[in-house]
Amino acid sequence: MGNIPLLFCSLLLLCLTLLYFKRKWPDLDVIDIFIIFGALYFGVYPFVRGLYYGKGVVFDSANNNPWAVVLVYLQIILIIIITRTAFRYFPDQIKKYLKVKTLINQWSKISNAAVILLCGLLILFQLICYFKYGVKSHILPADFAKIGKDLPYWLTSIRTIYNFLTLSAVIAMAAKLSLAKNRSRYFWLATIILFLPFVAYYGRKAFVNAVVMAALIWLVNNEKKLFRLKNLAIVALCVLGFFVASNLYQTYRSNLQTVGVSLSQVENPVIAALNFALTLQNLKDRAGTWEFNYLILDRQMRYPGKGTTDGQITRESMKNATPRILWPGKTFRTPPEIMAQAFEAEQDSVSFGTNMIGIAQADFGFWSMSIVPLTILLMMILMSGLLKVTFNYPVFFWLLSVTILNPLINIEENNPEIFFMLRNIMGIMAIFLSYFLVKKVLVRAGD
């Protein structure tokens, strides 16, 4: 059957998503952001991948399991329907803090100085990484084994939240851009464009997530009609921007990911930006997010009673998110290690595209149909409560809202992200409570 099941199912997901947003637009809730990025990762890229007939990292168009493909998409669609239907019955007191327009309005109130300072600190961090430690982007495992122990704790800690911080910066700038007038609008647009290379520094996913969120904020806050010809130009520009960024990243990838390589030895950036061949080849070969789910379900269908890890990945992810400063001697296994043992496979064949739905299926089987919606709904309740408390404190509102949005946006590799999310929330709330108490003491002292 070749790619027909994949093309049909991914197109079905995209059509259902478009029909839903045609009715819902522009009155979006936070849960709708998860649906948008779910359609992006499980709809758009799989459809593009389906246009290529051949073998990638996992999926072989000539020798696939069509029922596993159908089951992947049936599971995704049902989980989205269950989650969105349950969210509909949330009390209005919870939902009012989860309106996208409410978030945008509060994000736009963040001090300009705070946003510019964050961008400057992130750029400074990259300069320190390169000039002092020879580290530019993602550190390959072999290199990290050599230099990891020599890197300071603060540097490795910031690296784990770098993508979250860059996303936070772009979201704040996009919110200000959507409400700005005259010259201010051009200033924030230029700032976003100049900052995007630092977003893309760690990979294309971060770049895509930031660009899609910025476009979404602009369209929602200006109440632009979703289905109009003018928006095709915006989509075309976003696609072109993705290819240019991807061309650059693919050309410089080996230089960026190798410790100590001089950037002066790379190719001409104009030639690199126009080198579409590398990106197209990567799109053919690269394992998509959906392929992880396909691998899980295909194994479980072929070997009934096997292929589940009994919650081991979730437990190890919790340990992974525990700061080493609190647990210096901790040891943990990565999801590829656990799955390789459960599936009796090589680690390289299962070390890609992990996501909340696939991990839940690997850990708990079809209990994932209730576990994933429940997890997302609990995140919505937590987010609403935290935003209510910090509503009059824009910086804390901003950091907490993006902290919870991050795993909903970062569909790929978002299972461990949930535990990092909880860790970051505790850190932000500790700072907020300290700020609140100090402020209260100073007010009393002034009286």
Secondary structure, 3 states (H helix, E strand, C coil): CCCHHHHHHHHHHHHHHHHHHHHHCCCCEHHHHHHHHHHHHHHHHHHHHHCCCCECCCCECCCCCHHHHHHHHHHHHHHHHHHHHHHHCCCHHHHHHHEHHHHHHHHCCCCHHHHHHHHHHHHHHHHHHHHHHCCCCCCCHHHHHHHHHHCCHHHHHHHHHHHHHHHHHHHHHHHHHHHCCHHHHHHHHHHHHHHHHHHHHHCHHHHHHHHHHHHHHHHHHCCCCCCCHHHHHHHHHHHHHHHHHHHHHHHHHHHHHCCCCCHHHCCCHHHHHCCHHHHHHHHHHCCCHHHHHHHHHHHHHHCCCCCCCCCHHHHHHHHHHCCCCCCCCCCCCCHHHHHHHHHCCCHHHCCCCCEHHHHHHHHHHHHHHHHHHHHHHHHHHHHHHHHHHCCCCHHHHHHHHHHHHHHHHCCECCHHHHHHHHHHHHHHHHHHHHHHHHHHHHHHHHC
